[in-house]
C-alpha cells in the first residue's frame, strides 16, 4: 500500500470515529429507569437520586 493511500485510509478511519462520537454525544437518550411503571414509589426514587447528587457535590473539593 502506498503511503498516500495509507494516509487516506487512516484519515478516513479517524473521521469516521470522530463522526460516531459526535453523533453519540448529540443523540437524544431516553431517561433510564422505570418511570414508576413497576409499582415503585417514583417520589421515593427521586429523593434517593437527589440524595446521591447532594452527597457527590459534597465530596467535590
C-alpha positions as CSV (number, residue, x, y, z in Angstrom):
1,X,0.0,0.0,0.0
2,X,1.4,3.4,-1.0
3,X,2.0,6.0,1.8
4,X,-0.7,8.2,0.2
5,X,-3.4,5.5,0.3
6,X,-2.3,4.6,3.8
7,X,-2.7,8.2,4.9
8,X,-6.1,8.4,3.3
9,X,-7.3,5.2,5.0
10,X,-6.0,6.5,8.4
11,X,-7.8,9.8,7.9
12,X,-11.0,8.1,6.9
13,X,-10.9,5.9,10.0
14,X,-10.3,8.9,12.3
15,X,-13.0,10.9,10.6
16,X,-15.5,8.0,10.9
17,X,-14.6,7.5,14.6
18,X,-14.9,11.3,15.3
19,X,-18.3,11.4,13.5
20,X,-19.6,8.5,15.5
21,X,-18.5,10.1,18.8
22,X,-20.2,13.4,17.9
23,X,-23.4,11.6,16.8
24,X,-23.5,9.7,20.1
25,X,-22.9,12.9,22.1
26,X,-25.7,14.7,20.3
27,X,-28.2,11.9,20.2
28,X,-31.3,12.2,22.4
29,X,-31.3,9.5,25.0
30,X,-34.2,8.1,26.9
31,X,-34.1,8.6,30.7
32,X,-33.0,5.4,32.4
33,X,-35.4,3.8,34.9
34,X,-38.9,2.5,35.1
35,X,-40.7,5.8,35.5
36,X,-42.9,4.3,38.1
37,X,-44.4,1.6,35.9
38,X,-43.1,-1.2,38.0
39,X,-45.2,-0.2,41.1
40,X,-42.4,1.6,42.9
41,X,-42.7,5.0,44.5
42,X,-41.4,7.4,42.0
43,X,-41.1,10.2,44.6
44,X,-39.0,7.9,46.8
45,X,-36.7,7.1,43.8
46,X,-36.3,10.8,43.0
47,X,-35.4,11.5,46.7
48,X,-32.8,8.8,46.5
49,X,-31.3,10.3,43.3
50,X,-31.3,13.8,44.8
51,X,-29.6,12.5,47.9
52,X,-26.9,10.8,45.9
53,X,-26.3,14.0,43.9
54,X,-26.1,16.1,47.0
55,X,-23.5,13.6,48.5
56,X,-21.5,13.7,45.3
57,X,-21.4,17.5,45.3
58,X,-20.2,17.4,49.0
59,X,-17.3,15.2,48.0
60,X,-16.0,17.7,45.4
61,X,-13.1,19.9,46.5
